Amino acid sequence: MAFIDASGNMDRQGCRVFLILTHSCAGGVPLGIFITTNGSTETVTLALELYNSILDETSYFGRGAALGPAVFMTDDSASERQALKNVYPDATLLLCVFHLLQAFWRFLWDSKNAVRKEHRPVLISLLKEMVYADTIEKT
């Protein structure tokens, strides 16, 4: 499993810094970093392809750069997720629980969605119950 996330707006040019990590008993282990001039699908796809060009068949626990990680966990960036699908079509893409809850919270508070203020805590609680349920019956 690999985790990918980007940060941006750190300079006047709007560059984005992408980190690719994997898990270990000691915490996150960096697999790679790349910097792009923007976060478009095309740019991130090219950056991932360039990153893959420096890897060999032993990378990603022997899967090699062509297959890449079996699973990626991402935020809800559509361009980032599409770039991963372009470069690693067989990888499973999971949405990070934090980002899922954050996106739903923002949806609840966006006035264009007309969610009543008193309904917001109930709705976020229901989503949390579903996300953290340990059995299908609890959802």
FIVEXLUM-135387 format. One record per residue (C-alpha): x, y, z; residue in three letters. Coordinates in pm, 1 decimal, padded with zeros to 6 digits, m for minus. Example, Ala and Ser with C-alpha at 12.3 -4.5 7.8 and 13.67 -1.06 7.14 Angstrom:
REM residues 2
SEMI     east    north       up residu
SEMI  01230.0 m00450.0  00780.0    Ala
SEMI  01367.0 m00106.0  00714.0    Ser
//
This chain:
REM residues 139
SEMI     east    north       up residu
SEMI  00000.0  00000.0  00000.0    Met
SEMI  00120.0  00346.2 m00086.6    Ala
SEMI m00012.0  00681.5  00026.8    Phe
SEMI  00008.1  00987.3 m00196.6    Ile
SEMI m00072.1  01344.2 m00104.6    Asp
SEMI  00011.6  01686.7 m00237.2    Ala
SEMI  00059.2  02028.6 m00089.1    Ser
SEMI  00043.4  02345.8 m00287.6    Gly
SEMI  00035.7  02722.8 m00290.5    Asn
SEMI  00377.5  02739.7 m00129.6    Met
SEMI  00518.9  02973.4 m00388.9    Asp
SEMI  00407.9  03241.2 m00634.0    Arg
SEMI  00406.6  02993.9 m00922.2    Gln
SEMI  00157.2  02755.8 m00758.7    Gly
SEMI  00387.8  02453.6 m00758.1    Cys
SEMI  00266.2  02131.7 m00597.0    Arg
SEMI  00479.9  01895.4 m00386.2    Val
SEMI  00372.9  01530.1 m00394.8    Phe
SEMI  00482.9  01275.1 m00136.1    Leu
SEMI  00452.6  00900.0 m00187.6    Ile
SEMI  00480.5  00700.9  00135.2    Leu
SEMI  00430.9  00346.6  00253.1    Thr
SEMI  00363.8  00214.2  00600.4    His
SEMI  00605.1  00041.3  00835.5    Ser
SEMI  00624.6 m00048.3  01202.6    Cys
SEMI  00816.0  00278.3  01253.3    Ala
SEMI  00561.7  00494.0  01067.2    Gly
SEMI  00553.6  00632.6  00715.4    Gly
SEMI  00850.7  00554.8  00491.4    Val
SEMI  00908.3  00785.0  00193.4    Pro
SEMI  00903.0  00615.1 m00145.7    Leu
SEMI  00934.2  00928.5 m00351.3    Gly
SEMI  00873.1  01297.3 m00390.1    Ile
SEMI  00809.8  01507.4 m00695.3    Phe
SEMI  00735.0  01872.2 m00758.3    Ile
SEMI  00508.1  01989.0 m01037.9    Thr
SEMI  00408.6  02326.1 m01174.4    Thr
SEMI  00038.6  02243.0 m01131.6    Asn
SEMI m00192.9  01964.6 m01020.5    Gly
SEMI m00355.0  01879.6 m01353.1    Ser
SEMI m00409.9  01517.0 m01449.3    Thr
SEMI m00170.0  01550.4 m01742.2    Glu
SEMI  00109.3  01699.7 m01531.4    Thr
SEMI  00074.3  01447.4 m01247.8    Val
SEMI  00059.6  01159.1 m01498.2    Thr
SEMI  00384.8  01278.6 m01659.0    Leu
SEMI  00548.0  01320.7 m01317.2    Ala
SEMI  00450.4  00965.9 m01213.6    Leu
SEMI  00581.0  00827.3 m01543.1    Glu
SEMI  00909.7  01013.4 m01495.5    Leu
SEMI  00930.7  00884.7 m01137.4    Tyr
SEMI  00874.4  00528.6 m01264.1    Asn
SEMI  01160.9  00569.0 m01512.3    Ser
SEMI  01414.2  00567.1 m01225.1    Ile
SEMI  01272.7  00249.6 m01066.7    Leu
SEMI  01356.9 m00110.4 m01151.6    Asp
SEMI  01181.2 m00447.1 m01130.3    Glu
SEMI  01254.0 m00479.9 m00756.9    Thr
SEMI  01056.4 m00167.7 m00667.4    Ser
SEMI  00721.7 m00190.3 m00493.4    Tyr
SEMI  00807.2 m00516.9 m00317.9    Phe
SEMI  00902.7 m00685.3 m00643.7    Gly
SEMI  00600.1 m00571.3 m00843.9    Arg
SEMI  00816.1 m00330.7 m01046.4    Gly
SEMI  00743.3  00015.6 m01174.7    Ala
SEMI  00511.4 m00109.7 m01450.0    Ala
SEMI  00260.8 m00254.3 m01200.5    Leu
SEMI  00337.4 m00020.4 m00913.4    Gly
SEMI  00168.0 m00052.6 m00575.0    Pro
SEMI m00134.9 m00279.5 m00553.1    Ala
SEMI m00321.5 m00018.6 m00344.7    Val
SEMI m00304.4  00360.7 m00317.3    Phe
SEMI m00473.1  00568.5 m00049.9    Met
SEMI m00547.2  00922.6 m00162.4    Thr
SEMI m00749.2  01229.8 m00082.5    Asp
SEMI m01042.5  01324.1 m00304.1    Asp
SEMI m00838.7  01500.7 m00574.0    Ser
SEMI m00996.6  01395.3 m00903.5    Ala
SEMI m00687.7  01486.4 m01107.9    Ser
SEMI m00455.1  01295.7 m00874.1    Glu
SEMI m00676.8  00986.1 m00876.5    Arg
SEMI m00710.8  00994.3 m01256.2    Gln
SEMI m00331.5  01024.8 m01295.6    Ala
SEMI m00286.4  00719.1 m01072.8    Leu
SEMI m00539.2  00526.8 m01287.2    Lys
SEMI m00349.4  00633.2 m01599.6    Asn
SEMI m00012.8  00513.7 m01471.1    Val
SEMI m00120.4  00221.3 m01249.6    Tyr
SEMI m00444.0  00092.4 m01407.9    Pro
SEMI m00448.7 m00226.2 m01196.7    Asp
SEMI m00407.1 m00047.1 m00862.6    Ala
SEMI m00697.9 m00019.1 m00622.4    Thr
SEMI m00758.6  00340.3 m00514.4    Leu
SEMI m00889.2  00394.5 m00163.1    Leu
SEMI m01016.8  00722.5 m00027.0    Leu
SEMI m00863.8  00832.6  00303.0    Cys
SEMI m01122.4  00834.9  00583.4    Val
SEMI m01007.2  01175.1  00706.1    Phe
SEMI m01054.3  01328.1  00361.2    His
SEMI m01389.1  01152.9  00315.7    Leu
SEMI m01520.1  01300.0  00641.4    Leu
SEMI m01368.9  01639.4  00561.0    Gln
SEMI m01535.2  01648.3  00218.9    Ala
SEMI m01870.7  01550.3  00369.7    Phe
SEMI m01837.9  01814.5  00643.2    Trp
SEMI m01767.6  02079.8  00380.2    Arg
SEMI m02069.2  01958.2  00182.0    Phe
SEMI m02290.5  01991.8  00489.1    Leu
SEMI m02174.7  02348.8  00552.2    Trp
SEMI m02192.2  02465.7  00190.8    Asp
SEMI m02497.5  02692.1  00170.9    Ser
SEMI m02577.3  02584.7 m00185.7    Lys
SEMI m02662.3  02236.8 m00052.7    Asn
SEMI m02926.0  02380.4  00183.5    Ala
SEMI m02858.9  02136.1  00466.8    Val
SEMI m03030.9  02266.0  00777.6    Arg
SEMI m02794.6  02356.3  01059.9    Lys
SEMI m02965.8  02126.7  01311.7    Glu
SEMI m02933.4  01829.5  01071.2    His
SEMI m02556.5  01862.9  01021.6    Arg
SEMI m02440.4  01696.6  01348.3    Pro
SEMI m02681.4  01407.3  01297.4    Val
SEMI m02571.2  01351.3  00938.0    Leu
SEMI m02199.2  01359.9  01016.7    Ile
SEMI m02257.9  01117.9  01306.7    Ser
SEMI m02442.5  00878.1  01077.4    Leu
SEMI m02159.5  00886.3  00825.7    Leu
SEMI m01902.3  00824.1  01101.3    Lys
SEMI m02104.4  00525.4  01222.5    Glu
SEMI m02099.9  00381.2  00870.7    Met
SEMI m01730.6  00451.5  00813.4    Val
SEMI m01618.4  00303.5  01144.0    Tyr
SEMI m01863.5  00008.4  01150.9    Ala
SEMI m01685.1 m00321.6  01197.8    Asp
SEMI m01970.3 m00531.6  01055.6    Thr
SEMI m02221.2 m00488.5  00774.1    Ile
SEMI m02505.3 m00510.6  01024.8    Glu
SEMI m02384.2 m00196.3  01201.3    Lys
SEMI m02402.3  00017.4  00885.3    Thr
//
